[in-house]
Amino acid sequence: MKTIFIVDDSDTNLSMAEAVLDDQYRVMTMPSASKMFSLLGKVAPDLILLDIEMPEMDGFETIKKLKAESSYADIPVMFLTGRNDPDVEAKGLELGAVDFVTKPFSAPVLLNRIKTHLGIDEIIRERTAQVRQLQNSIVAVLADMVESRDKGTGGHIERTSIYIQILLQKMKERSVYATEIGEWDIEKIVSSARMHDLGKISITDVIINKTGKLTEEEYDVMKKHAEEGERIIDEIISRTSEDEFLQYAKLFAGTHHERWDGKGYPRGLKENEIPLQGRIMAIVDVYDALVSERPYKKAFSDEEAIKIIMQNSGTHFDPKIASLFFEVKDHIKSAKADIACV
């Protein structure tokens, strides 16, 4: 059964709307926007009926806040209003409302409007899921292409994407870089991170699979994979309308070898000049490289790898993120073991 929130400071309006909808929907009424936001963390509605004229936070302020939160932005909002004002309606639609229902409302009109918008929303969700499935399939193929060429890094892409998910969860819990992360679609972020080494496709097999230490000249060629990844993704962006996912992927590809102290590559960015995606990937990428056996080195233990990361906090790595990585080290170690068993 679909869930509908009704937010109105009038008990009469709440009772009337609930009486009309209660037979067909799970209806939850609340007298203020603050009550609604306190409930949103526990219940995800399929539609919100929102009064415009309310004390404390009116309908326009409320929808702005809803649309600013990635977790709530896709919930359709219908305004309830006693005003027949084209300017008010235009402002509401501009802010993201899907419709207006004038009070006092007609029961059949309210029901039909709700059925229409819930039906449209269902179609949009299905198509979004289809696009995301296609997106993930393409990313998986590209990631497999990279790893099939790089014989020494099997499973690296899968492991780092899981480590990022764990780290992002802890960052959200601790409200670290909360403003930036709050605007992210986490599923897209994690999926796009799988493309961070895409540029290795352009590096010769002789260098990619060399068993010994790279010469200085060979290392210079290898470092070009960051810029090459950006270039390839830019080419894809120029041929498609899907932008956000690819912009995430471009940042991961181009900045995951930058360093907090400015001594990284390809641009020598420093501290907060480095996009947050690059600062996060820098830690999980290095950690996985340390604990993995490569043709030119043995694997470090988890404890040794964590020690190295903490020693490089504030030089190679963002100290805030390194600190949180230390907090989730046991969770990451467990995830690594689970992947190895699959």
Secondary structure, 3 states (H helix, E strand, C coil): CCEEEEECCCHHHHHHHHHHHCCCCEEEEECCHHHHHHHHCCCCCCEEEEECCCCCCCHHHHHHHHHHCCCCCCCCEEEEECCCCHHHHHHHHHHCCCEEEECCCCHHHHHHHHHHHHHHHHHHHHHHHHHHHHHHHHHHHHHHHHHHHCCCCCCHHHHHHHHHHHHHHHHHHCCCCHHHHHCCCHHHHHHHHCCCCHHHHHCCHHHHCCCCCCCHHHHHHHHCHHHHHHHHHHHHHCCCCCCHHHHHHHHHHHHCCCCCCCCCCCCCCCHHHCCHHHHHHHHHHHHHHHHCCECCECCCCHHHHHHHHHHCECCCECHHHHHHHHHCHHHHHHHHHHHHHC
